[in-house]
């Protein structure tokens, strides 16, 4: 995926999580639910291609763990609603079958998680007529099933050959165009309820722009290791100085100072493009000066080896 595609996918995921949390309102917005369904199904395909490309391993785009978190939150919420129905009806069998909290779902293997969320979905389907007042409807079930399917697909996607990856990559622009078209309809649809549901409108707009507004931010990861052993060095101080004119937005004289944590690393999430001279200091080690360049929209990495004094 390109950087722009990764940015868009993060935005799609933010919208999806927002809609899941506000399903009761979303389903009643004219044209919104239909376009959201298109977005969801298109996201599923994009996510599969993303995993095929291995982008989930970078932590930038599709992240199976984020999908898992969304599924667990949704399953736990539905579990509570079905459990309440079971308790009200003195149905101890149903209560035992569906009563899982988030901790129960988080600590089991993924294969067991698949089985448990499927049970919750199936029991909701079997009692759908009695669950409307609890907030479980055919529409919410559709979203739940789509999330289950996306997670199952993420687990089951086989390794692909170079030819398959190339073909999948060529399909991405079409999928993103489809998703963008769906979001454009959703953008207009939420305007219908701007006055009646101002919090929903505001929340949607915030998530709609969540990733797009951060495309100019930079992420840099720096790591210090001991020259001979390769072990991480904790407490190493990195001082970044812009090479040349001071960069706008820098503090004071333009310097940025960071200290490595337990694993010898730290991250800088917001950093302007340019070249930096970096002085690295740590008692017991020789000082070292290096340079690092950061570019718009890319994550830079700085690895420094320190020699003991």
C-alpha positions as CSV (number, residue, x, y, z in Angstrom):
1,X,0.0,0.0,0.0
2,X,1.0,3.6,-0.6
3,X,1.2,6.0,2.3
4,X,-2.0,7.7,1.1
5,X,-3.8,4.3,1.1
6,X,-2.6,3.5,4.6
7,X,-3.8,6.9,5.8
8,X,-7.2,6.3,4.2
9,X,-7.5,2.8,5.7
10,X,-6.9,4.1,9.1
11,X,-9.6,6.6,8.6
12,X,-12.0,3.9,7.4
13,X,-11.3,1.9,10.5
14,X,-11.9,4.9,12.7
15,X,-15.3,5.4,11.0
16,X,-16.2,1.8,11.4
17,X,-15.4,1.8,15.1
18,X,-17.5,5.0,15.6
19,X,-20.5,3.5,13.7
20,X,-20.4,0.3,15.8
21,X,-20.5,2.4,18.9
22,X,-23.4,4.5,17.6
23,X,-25.3,1.8,15.7
24,X,-28.7,2.8,17.1
25,X,-28.5,6.2,15.5
26,X,-26.6,5.2,12.4
27,X,-29.1,2.7,11.2
28,X,-31.8,5.4,11.1
29,X,-29.9,7.9,9.0
30,X,-31.3,7.9,5.4
31,X,-28.8,6.2,2.9
32,X,-26.2,6.0,5.6
33,X,-26.6,2.3,6.5
34,X,-26.5,1.2,2.8
35,X,-23.3,3.1,2.1
36,X,-21.7,2.0,5.3
37,X,-22.4,-1.6,4.3
38,X,-20.5,-0.9,1.1
39,X,-17.7,0.6,3.0
40,X,-17.5,-2.4,5.4
41,X,-17.4,-5.0,2.6
42,X,-14.8,-3.0,0.7
43,X,-12.7,-2.6,3.8
44,X,-12.7,-6.4,4.2
45,X,-11.2,-6.8,0.8
46,X,-8.6,-4.1,1.4
47,X,-7.7,-5.6,4.7
48,X,-7.2,-9.0,3.2
49,X,-4.9,-7.5,0.5
50,X,-3.1,-5.6,3.2
51,X,-2.4,-8.8,5.1
52,X,-1.3,-10.5,1.9
53,X,1.2,-7.7,1.4
54,X,2.4,-8.0,5.0
55,X,1.6,-4.4,5.9
56,X,-0.1,-5.5,9.1
57,X,3.4,-6.4,10.4
58,X,4.5,-2.8,10.1
59,X,1.8,-1.6,12.4
60,X,1.0,1.2,10.0
61,X,-2.1,0.0,8.2
62,X,-4.2,-3.1,8.7
63,X,-3.7,-4.3,12.2
64,X,-5.3,-7.6,13.1
65,X,-5.0,-6.8,16.8
66,X,-7.2,-3.7,16.3
67,X,-9.7,-5.8,14.4
68,X,-9.6,-8.3,17.3
69,X,-10.2,-5.5,19.9
70,X,-13.2,-4.3,17.9
71,X,-14.7,-7.8,17.7
72,X,-14.1,-8.4,21.5
73,X,-15.8,-5.1,22.4
74,X,-18.8,-5.8,20.2
75,X,-19.1,-9.5,21.4
76,X,-18.9,-8.5,25.0
77,X,-21.6,-5.8,24.6
78,X,-23.9,-8.3,22.8
79,X,-23.1,-10.9,25.5
80,X,-24.3,-8.6,28.2
81,X,-27.6,-7.9,26.4
82,X,-28.3,-11.6,25.8
83,X,-27.3,-12.5,29.3
84,X,-29.8,-9.9,30.6
85,X,-32.6,-11.4,28.5
86,X,-31.7,-14.9,29.8
87,X,-31.7,-13.7,33.4
88,X,-35.0,-12.0,33.0
89,X,-36.5,-15.2,31.6
90,X,-34.8,-17.5,34.1
91,X,-33.0,-19.2,31.3
92,X,-29.9,-20.5,33.0
93,X,-28.8,-22.6,30.0
94,X,-28.7,-19.6,27.7
95,X,-27.0,-17.5,30.5
96,X,-24.2,-20.0,30.8
97,X,-23.8,-20.2,27.0
98,X,-23.4,-16.5,26.3
99,X,-22.0,-14.9,29.5
100,X,-18.5,-13.7,28.5
101,X,-16.9,-10.5,29.6
102,X,-14.1,-8.7,27.7
103,X,-11.4,-10.3,29.9
104,X,-12.8,-13.8,29.1
105,X,-12.5,-13.1,25.4
106,X,-9.1,-11.4,25.5
107,X,-7.3,-14.2,27.3
108,X,-8.4,-17.1,25.1
109,X,-6.6,-18.4,22.0
110,X,-7.9,-16.9,18.7
111,X,-9.4,-20.2,17.7
112,X,-11.5,-20.2,20.9
113,X,-12.4,-16.6,20.4
114,X,-13.8,-17.4,17.0
115,X,-15.9,-20.1,18.6
116,X,-17.2,-17.9,21.4
117,X,-18.1,-14.9,19.3
118,X,-19.9,-17.2,16.9
119,X,-21.9,-18.6,19.8
120,X,-22.9,-15.1,20.9
121,X,-24.0,-14.3,17.3
122,X,-26.0,-17.5,16.9
123,X,-27.8,-17.1,20.2
124,X,-28.7,-13.6,19.3
125,X,-30.1,-14.8,16.0
126,X,-32.1,-17.5,17.8
127,X,-33.6,-14.8,20.1
128,X,-33.7,-11.8,17.8
129,X,-37.4,-11.3,18.3
130,X,-37.0,-10.7,22.0
131,X,-33.8,-8.6,21.8
132,X,-35.0,-5.5,20.0
133,X,-35.6,-3.6,23.3
134,X,-32.1,-4.6,24.3
135,X,-30.6,-3.0,21.3
136,X,-29.9,-6.1,19.2
137,X,-31.6,-6.0,15.8
138,X,-31.0,-7.5,12.4
139,X,-29.0,-4.4,11.5
140,X,-26.7,-4.7,14.5
141,X,-26.4,-8.4,13.8
142,X,-25.3,-7.6,10.2
143,X,-22.5,-5.4,11.6
144,X,-21.5,-8.1,14.1
145,X,-21.4,-10.8,11.4
146,X,-19.3,-8.6,9.1
147,X,-16.8,-8.0,11.9
148,X,-16.6,-11.7,12.7
149,X,-16.1,-12.5,9.0
150,X,-13.3,-9.9,8.7
151,X,-11.5,-11.3,11.7
152,X,-11.9,-14.9,10.5
153,X,-10.6,-13.9,7.1
154,X,-7.6,-12.2,8.6
155,X,-6.7,-15.4,10.5
156,X,-7.3,-17.6,7.5
157,X,-5.5,-15.7,4.7
158,X,-2.8,-17.9,3.3
159,X,0.6,-16.8,2.1
160,X,0.5,-15.7,-1.5
161,X,3.0,-15.8,-4.3
162,X,4.5,-12.8,-5.9
163,X,2.0,-12.9,-8.8
164,X,-1.0,-13.0,-6.5
165,X,0.4,-10.1,-4.5
166,X,0.9,-8.1,-7.6
167,X,-2.6,-8.8,-8.8
168,X,-4.1,-7.9,-5.4
169,X,-2.1,-4.6,-5.3
170,X,-3.4,-3.6,-8.7
171,X,-6.9,-4.1,-7.4
172,X,-6.4,-1.7,-4.5
173,X,-7.1,1.6,-6.3
174,X,-10.5,0.4,-7.4
175,X,-11.4,-0.7,-3.9
176,X,-10.3,2.6,-2.4
177,X,-12.4,4.5,-5.1
178,X,-15.4,2.4,-4.1
179,X,-14.8,3.1,-0.4
180,X,-14.3,6.8,-1.0
181,X,-17.6,6.9,-3.0
182,X,-19.4,5.3,-0.1
183,X,-18.0,7.7,2.4
184,X,-19.0,10.7,0.2
185,X,-22.6,9.5,0.4
186,X,-22.2,9.0,4.2
187,X,-20.9,12.6,4.5
188,X,-24.0,14.0,2.9
189,X,-26.3,11.6,4.9
190,X,-25.0,12.7,8.3
191,X,-25.8,16.3,7.3
192,X,-29.5,15.3,7.5
193,X,-29.3,14.7,11.2
194,X,-26.8,17.5,12.1
195,X,-29.5,19.5,14.1
196,X,-31.3,16.5,15.5
197,X,-28.2,14.5,16.5
198,X,-25.4,17.0,16.9
199,X,-23.2,14.7,19.0
200,X,-23.4,12.0,16.3
201,X,-22.7,14.5,13.6
202,X,-19.7,15.9,15.4
203,X,-18.3,12.5,16.3
204,X,-18.6,11.3,12.8
205,X,-16.8,14.3,11.4
206,X,-14.0,13.9,14.0
207,X,-13.4,10.3,13.0
208,X,-13.8,11.1,9.4
209,X,-10.9,13.5,9.6
210,X,-8.9,11.7,12.3
211,X,-6.2,10.3,10.0
212,X,-6.4,12.8,7.1
213,X,-5.4,15.7,9.3
214,X,-2.2,14.0,10.5
215,X,-0.7,13.2,7.2
216,X,2.0,15.9,7.7
217,X,3.2,14.4,11.0
218,X,6.3,12.4,11.2
219,X,7.2,9.4,13.3
220,X,10.8,8.7,14.2
221,X,12.0,5.7,16.2
222,X,15.5,5.9,17.7
223,X,17.4,3.0,19.3
224,X,20.7,3.0,21.2
225,X,22.7,-0.3,21.5
226,X,26.0,-1.2,23.1
227,X,28.6,-1.6,20.3
228,X,30.1,-4.9,21.4
229,X,27.2,-6.8,22.9
230,X,24.3,-5.3,20.9
231,X,22.3,-4.9,24.1
232,X,19.9,-1.9,24.4
233,X,21.2,1.1,26.3
234,X,18.7,2.6,28.7
235,X,18.9,6.3,29.6
236,X,20.9,7.5,26.6
237,X,20.1,11.1,25.8
238,X,19.5,12.1,22.2
239,X,19.7,15.8,21.3
240,X,18.3,16.7,17.9
241,X,19.4,20.0,16.3
242,X,18.0,21.1,12.9
243,X,20.8,21.3,10.3
244,X,20.6,24.8,9.0
245,X,17.7,27.2,9.7
246,X,15.5,26.5,12.7
247,X,12.4,24.5,11.9
248,X,9.1,26.1,12.6
249,X,7.3,24.7,15.6
250,X,10.5,23.6,17.4
251,X,11.0,24.6,21.0
252,X,13.4,27.3,22.0
253,X,16.5,27.1,19.8
254,X,15.0,24.3,17.7
255,X,16.5,21.4,19.8
256,X,14.6,18.3,20.7
257,X,15.8,16.1,23.5
258,X,14.7,12.6,24.2
259,X,15.9,9.7,26.5
260,X,15.8,6.0,25.7
261,X,13.5,3.8,27.8
262,X,14.0,0.3,29.1
263,X,14.4,-1.3,25.7
264,X,16.8,1.4,24.5
265,X,14.3,3.1,22.3
266,X,11.9,6.0,22.0
267,X,9.5,7.5,19.5
268,X,8.9,11.0,18.3
269,X,5.4,11.2,16.8
270,X,5.5,14.8,15.5
271,X,8.6,16.0,13.8
272,X,9.0,18.4,10.8
273,X,10.8,17.3,7.7
274,X,14.5,18.0,7.4
275,X,18.0,16.9,8.4
276,X,19.0,16.8,12.0
277,X,22.4,16.6,13.7
278,X,22.0,14.2,16.7
279,X,24.3,14.1,19.7
280,X,24.0,11.0,21.8
281,X,25.3,10.9,25.4
282,X,25.3,8.4,28.3
283,X,27.6,8.3,31.3
284,X,30.1,5.5,30.8
285,X,30.0,5.7,27.0
286,X,31.7,7.9,24.4
287,X,29.7,10.7,23.0
288,X,28.6,10.1,19.4
289,X,27.3,12.5,16.8
290,X,25.2,11.3,13.8
291,X,22.8,12.8,11.3
292,X,19.3,11.7,10.4
293,X,16.9,12.8,7.8
294,X,13.1,12.7,8.0
295,X,10.7,13.1,5.1
296,X,7.0,14.0,4.9
297,X,4.7,11.1,5.5
298,X,7.4,8.5,6.2
299,X,8.6,6.9,9.4
300,X,12.4,7.3,9.9
301,X,14.6,5.0,12.0
302,X,17.8,6.0,13.8
303,X,20.0,3.2,15.2
304,X,23.1,4.3,17.2
305,X,25.8,2.0,18.6
306,X,27.6,3.4,21.7
307,X,31.1,2.5,22.7
308,X,32.0,2.2,26.3
309,X,34.4,4.8,27.5
